[in-house]
Amino acid sequence: MSGKEIEVTCPCCQSRLSIDVLTAKVLRHERAGAEGAAGDRWASAQDKVRGRTSSGTEKLDRALDSERGKKDRLDDLFRKAQEKLKKPDED
């Protein structure tokens, strides 16, 4: 805690607030009962980052698979369009 912020404990809910003295804004808050939960918060944050990393890899793999199959899909669409043009109009 620096000289430019103060920590206040709420008399109602016992939550702890860190407030910037210059701007009078709440910088962070810690709910009551979360004492010693800093390790839990750290582990939770690490899990979120790991989840984003793995989901990012999965998204990249799906996008690469889609791009690899794009040529075949476009060739098939082009072939179908040519066949449609060759058929005489049925009215």
Beta strands, then each sheet from edge to edge (+ up, - down):
strand 1: 5-9
strand 2: 16-20
strand 3: 26-30
sheet 1: 1+ 2- 3+
end
